[in-house]
Amino acid sequence: MSAPIPTRSVKLSQSPCAADSSESAHRVPFRIPERLYGIVGHPLGHTLSPLLHNWGFALHSLPAVYMAWPVPPGRFASFMEAVRTLPVHGASVTIPHKEEALRLCDRVTDRARAVGAVNTLFLEDGVVCGENTDVTGFLAPLRARGVRIDEALVLGAGGAARAVLAGLVELGVRRVRISNRTHDKAMELAGAFGADVVPWDERGSAAAGLVVNTTPCGMQGARMGESPLPEGAFSGRGMAYDLVYNPLTTRFLADARAAGWETQDGLGMFVEQGREQFRIWTGLDLPAEGARRLIAEALGL
């Protein structure tokens, strides 16, 4: 993992024509970014990752900057080549590149290989390595609430779904089912994690104590206001968990709440997986409460 980032600051002199000629007025502390980080995915209009990590760099007085890099499908391999040639020291990987990142990294951790997806790039011994912090992020809110789960339904079959399935295996959930628009992809993922498949058209009638949305449905942007479940799908009692965090209350969660279900938004997972990324990159910790408050305020909560 990465060593703590060294800090360096310089003094920039003001113009000699400045009205105040005092020494303090002529010298302004300025920190030059020495390491470049960012998030790669498509689309990225919703992301609050730059806010979180740049806040962390400022908190620890680190000369680093975190940017958003929108990379459409089919261009991720070119991005990885840029990582190897530019001064990029780490990156967050999101939809739709998590599985491709696993194949293109020079090395991957055992956890990332078990999940089958990478959401974090970091440099070690001069090579690009891949990790997955989504499992830690997904499990944190469930463990904090002491939730007991017998049956779970996972909506979607992308990289985030892989992390959720790995987390459910770790929790010892007795029965896990997957539903995805592309049936073959659901079958492939189910085989990798010992889960069952529910046809997409039947997802609304698949009973489960925990239903997890790993799709982009409801995310701010073109799909905001959508739900991965048909109207009236929530019956009985259970928990709905949406990995989307912007907006915080999605149509999926609003429908669940109206039906009397418990709900878990994506803020906790987002913060916890981000805190783990920051530790990997810098060797330092981000305060959990401060990070949650920062993102909540940005969401207008």
N, C-alpha and C positions, 0 to 999 in steps of 0.2 A: 504494500500500500504506500501511498505517497507520504513523504516526510512533511513536517510543517513548512509552510511557505515562508521564506526569509522576507523580512520587511526592509524597505529602503525608501527614504523620502529625501526630497531636495528642496532648496529654497529658491524661489523665483523672485528676482528683483523687479520692482515696479519702475516705471519711467522716471528719470531724474526730474521731470517736470511736475511730478505729483505735488499737490499742495502741502501734504504732511511729509516733512523730511525726517521724521523720527525713524530709528532703526527698525522698530516693529512694523511700521507702515510700509517699509521698503522690502520686507521679506515675508512671503506668504507660503505656509507649508503646503506642499502639493505632492501627492503620492502617485508615482508612475506605475501603471499596471505592468507587471512582469509576467503574469500567467493569464492565459485566456481559457475560459470555460464557456459552456453554453448548452442549450437544449436543441436537439435535432428531431424534427418530425414534420407532419403535415396533416391538418393545418395547425398553426401555432397562435392564432389570434387570441385564444383563451388563456394562454399559459401565465401563471404567476411565479414560475420558477426563477426568472431573473430577479424579481423582487426579493424572494427568499434568500437566494445565495449572495446577491450583492449586499443585502442587509448583513448577512453573516460576515462577509469580507470586511465591511466597514466596522462591524462590532469588534472584530479581532485585529483591526488595523493592518489588513493584509493587502499587498499591492497586486490585486487580481480583479478581473472583471468577468461577468457572466452575461452572455448575449443569447438572443433567439435566432436560430438558423432554420428557416423553413425549407425543407428539402422534400420535394415531391417523390412519389413512388418511381422507382427506376433510376434514381440519381444517388442512392445511398452509397454505392460502391465508390463513386467519385468523391463523396464527402469523406469517406474513410481514407482515401489517398491524400486528401488535403490535411487530415489529422496527422498523417505521418510526415508531412513536409512543413506545416505551419506550426507556430508555437502554441498549439492547443494541448493543455495538460489534463483535460477531462471533459466529459459531456454527459448530459442526461439524454437518454434515447426513449422516444415515445412513439405512439401510433404514426405510421404503420411499419416501423423499422426494427422492432425488437427482436424478431426471429432472424432477420437477415444479419443483424449485428452479431449474433452468436456465431454465424458462419464466417464472418469477415474479421473477427478479432484474431490477434496473434496467439493469445492465451485467454482462457476463460476459467473462472472459479468452478469448483465442484457444484456449488449452489446454482450458478447460472446454467451449468450443463444439465443439472437435474430438472430445472424449470423448463429448459429449452428456449430461453429468451434472455436477452441482455437489456437492462435499462440504464446501465452506468458504464461509461468508458473511463479508464484511468491509465496512466503510464507507469510502467515498472520495468526497470533495467532497459529503458529505451524502447520498449515494445508496447503496443496497444493491447490492454487487457479488458475483459468484460466481467461485470458482476451483475447481480440482480438483487436490488434492495426492496422490490415490490412485495416480496413475501413478508418481510419484517413489517412493512407499512400496513399491509392488509390485516395481519393478525393483531396488531397493537390495539385497535379499538375493541375488537371482540374479546380479547383477554382482559382489557380494562373493565369491561362490562360483565365479565364472568359468564358469558353466553354458553349454553350447552346446546349442541346441534346434533340431531340424528340424521336428518336428510337435508340436502342442499341442491338447489338448481342454479346452474351458472349459465348466464345468457351471453353468448359470444364465444369465439374460439381463437382469439388473437393472442398476442404476447401477454397482455394483462390477465387473460383467462388462465394462462399457464401458471402464473404466479398464484392466482387464487386457488387453483386446483392443488398446487403444491402445499399451500397453507392449510387447506382442508384435510389433506392427507396427514399433515403434521398434527392437526387437532384430533385426528382419529374419527372423523365423521363416517358414520356407518354406510350411508348411501349417497352418492353424488351423481347428478345427471347434468348433461350438457345439451344446450339447444342453440343452434346457429343457422343462419340463412343458408349457408353452404353446408349441406349434409355431410359431404365427404370429409370436409375439414373437421367437423364435429366428431366423426367416426375416428379419424386419425388421432385427435387429441384424447378422446375417451380411451382408446387403446393404450396410450402412453401412461395414463393415470388410473387405469382400472375403473373407469366411470361408465355410466350408461348414457345412451343418446335418446333425446326426445325430439321428434320431428318439429321443425319450426312452427308449423301450422297447429301443433298441439301443445305448444308451450304454455298457453294460458290455462290449461286444465291439469298441468303437472303439479301435484301437491308437494310442498316442501316447507320445512320450518324456516329455512333461510333461502332467499332468492337474491342473487348477486348480479348486478348489471355491469358487464365489462365492455359493453359496446359504446360507441360515441353518441348514441341516442340521448338527447337532452342537453348535450354540451352547447355552450354558448356559440352561436354562429348559425349555420344553415340548418342544423338539426335541433336547435333549441325549441322546447315545447313538445318534442316527440317523446314517446315512451317505448321501450322494447317489448312491453306487454300490452295485449289488447285491453280495452276498457272492460272492467268488471272481473279481471283475472284474480284479484286478491280476495280470498275467502278464508274463513276460519281465523287462525291466529298465527303469527310468525314475525320474522324480521326481514325487511327489505334493505339491502346494502347497495348503494350506488357508488361506483368508483369516480364518477364525475364530481368535481368540486366547484365548478364555475358554470352555471349558478349552483349555489349550495342546495337549494330546494328545487329539484327537477320534477318534471311531470310524473316520473316513475315513483318518486318518494311521496309526492303530494297524493297520488292515487292510493298508495299503501297506507298513508296516515289517515285518509278519509275512511278507509275500510277497517280501522282500528289496529293496524299493524305497528310494531316498533320500527323505527327507521334509523339508518346510519348513513350519513353523508360521506363524501369522499375527502373531507378536509383532514381528518385524522390520518388517513393513509398517505395523503399527499405530504403532510408535514413530516411524518415519521420516515418515509422513504427518502425524503430530501435531507433530513438530519443525518441519516446514515451515509448518503452520498457525500455530504460536507465532511464528515469524519474521514471517509476514505481518501478524499482529495487533500485534506489539510492536516489530519491528525488531531483536529480540534472539535469541540462539541458546540452545537447551537442550543441555547436554552429552549426547552420544549414550549413552555407557556408563552414566552416572548414570540416564538415563531408562529404559534397558533393565533395569538392576538394580532400579529402583523397581517396575516393572510385574511383573518376575519374582517379587519378594518378595511382592507382593500376590496373585500366583497360587499362592503357597506353594512356590515352586521354590528 
